[in-house]
């Protein structure tokens, strides 16, 4: 499980944040069957640490693919890469 998940509680099979004072990014680990919302500033470190501790460094846990795709689309729009 993700260390930051200690501050989270389980709702309908998902871990949800008890506070919404900072932006949180959904992280998933299909092998551990866990989901957590991690503060944006901690995402890279948290995912790396999780994968190092539990998966021998293999890139198993990651930002939720749906969220990642949405963010990538937004960045592409902002950069003007989807125009034309």
RAGIKA-V893256 format. One record per residue. N is the residue number from 1. RES is the residue in three letters. SS is DSSP state (h for helix, s for strand, l for the rest). PHI is phi in degrees with one decimal (none if undefined). D_FIRST is the distance of its C-alpha to the first C-alpha in whole Angstrom. Layout:
n=N res=RES ss=SS phi=PHI d_first=D_FIRST
n=N res=RES ss=SS phi=PHI d_first=D_FIRST
This chain:
n=1 res=UNK ss=l phi=none d_first=0
n=2 res=UNK ss=l phi=-75.0 d_first=4
n=3 res=UNK ss=h phi=-56.7 d_first=6
n=4 res=UNK ss=h phi=-67.1 d_first=9
n=5 res=UNK ss=h phi=-67.6 d_first=7
n=6 res=UNK ss=h phi=-60.4 d_first=9
n=7 res=UNK ss=h phi=-89.3 d_first=12
n=8 res=UNK ss=s phi=-112.8 d_first=11
n=9 res=UNK ss=s phi=-129.2 d_first=12
n=10 res=UNK ss=s phi=-86.2 d_first=12
n=11 res=UNK ss=s phi=-136.4 d_first=16
n=12 res=UNK ss=l phi=50.8 d_first=17
n=13 res=UNK ss=l phi=84.7 d_first=14
n=14 res=UNK ss=s phi=-111.4 d_first=12
n=15 res=UNK ss=s phi=-90.9 d_first=11
n=16 res=UNK ss=s phi=-122.1 d_first=14
n=17 res=UNK ss=s phi=-73.1 d_first=15
n=18 res=UNK ss=l phi=-84.3 d_first=17
n=19 res=UNK ss=l phi=-133.4 d_first=19
n=20 res=UNK ss=l phi=-122.7 d_first=21
n=21 res=UNK ss=l phi=-80.5 d_first=22
n=22 res=UNK ss=l phi=-132.6 d_first=21
n=23 res=UNK ss=l phi=-61.7 d_first=20
n=24 res=UNK ss=s phi=-122.4 d_first=17
n=25 res=UNK ss=s phi=-111.6 d_first=16
n=26 res=UNK ss=s phi=-71.1 d_first=13
n=27 res=UNK ss=s phi=-116.1 d_first=11
n=28 res=UNK ss=s phi=-127.9 d_first=10
n=29 res=UNK ss=s phi=-131.1 d_first=9
n=30 res=UNK ss=l phi=-64.8 d_first=11
n=31 res=UNK ss=l phi=-71.2 d_first=10
n=32 res=UNK ss=l phi=-82.2 d_first=7
n=33 res=UNK ss=l phi=56.6 d_first=9
n=34 res=UNK ss=s phi=-121.7 d_first=6
n=35 res=UNK ss=s phi=-133.8 d_first=8
n=36 res=UNK ss=s phi=-149.8 d_first=9
n=37 res=UNK ss=s phi=-104.2 d_first=12
n=38 res=UNK ss=s phi=-109.6 d_first=12
n=39 res=UNK ss=s phi=-53.4 d_first=16
n=40 res=UNK ss=h phi=-48.9 d_first=18
n=41 res=UNK ss=h phi=-68.2 d_first=18
n=42 res=UNK ss=h phi=-107.3 d_first=15
n=43 res=UNK ss=h phi=-59.1 d_first=14
n=44 res=UNK ss=h phi=-60.4 d_first=15
n=45 res=UNK ss=h phi=-64.0 d_first=14
n=46 res=UNK ss=h phi=-64.7 d_first=10
n=47 res=UNK ss=h phi=-64.7 d_first=11
n=48 res=UNK ss=h phi=-60.8 d_first=13
n=49 res=UNK ss=h phi=-61.2 d_first=11
n=50 res=UNK ss=h phi=-59.2 d_first=7
n=51 res=UNK ss=h phi=-65.4 d_first=10
n=52 res=UNK ss=h phi=-65.9 d_first=12
n=53 res=UNK ss=h phi=-70.1 d_first=10
n=54 res=UNK ss=h phi=-109.2 d_first=9
n=55 res=UNK ss=h phi=-133.5 d_first=12
n=56 res=UNK ss=l phi=51.6 d_first=15
n=57 res=UNK ss=l phi=84.4 d_first=15
n=58 res=UNK ss=l phi=-64.8 d_first=15
n=59 res=UNK ss=l phi=-77.7 d_first=15
n=60 res=UNK ss=l phi=-88.9 d_first=12
n=61 res=UNK ss=l phi=-75.1 d_first=10
n=62 res=UNK ss=s phi=-162.7 d_first=13
n=63 res=UNK ss=s phi=-59.9 d_first=14
n=64 res=UNK ss=l phi=-48.2 d_first=15
n=65 res=UNK ss=h phi=-55.5 d_first=18
n=66 res=UNK ss=h phi=-65.2 d_first=21
n=67 res=UNK ss=h phi=-68.2 d_first=20
n=68 res=UNK ss=h phi=-59.0 d_first=20
n=69 res=UNK ss=h phi=-61.5 d_first=24
n=70 res=UNK ss=h phi=-63.0 d_first=25
n=71 res=UNK ss=h phi=-63.4 d_first=24
n=72 res=UNK ss=h phi=-62.3 d_first=26
n=73 res=UNK ss=h phi=-62.2 d_first=29
n=74 res=UNK ss=h phi=-63.9 d_first=29
n=75 res=UNK ss=h phi=-63.8 d_first=30
n=76 res=UNK ss=h phi=-61.1 d_first=32
n=77 res=UNK ss=h phi=-64.0 d_first=34
n=78 res=UNK ss=h phi=-59.7 d_first=34
n=79 res=UNK ss=l phi=-84.9 d_first=36
n=80 res=UNK ss=l phi=76.5 d_first=38
n=81 res=UNK ss=l phi=-78.2 d_first=37
n=82 res=UNK ss=l phi=-101.7 d_first=37
n=83 res=UNK ss=l phi=-88.5 d_first=41
n=84 res=UNK ss=l phi=104.9 d_first=44
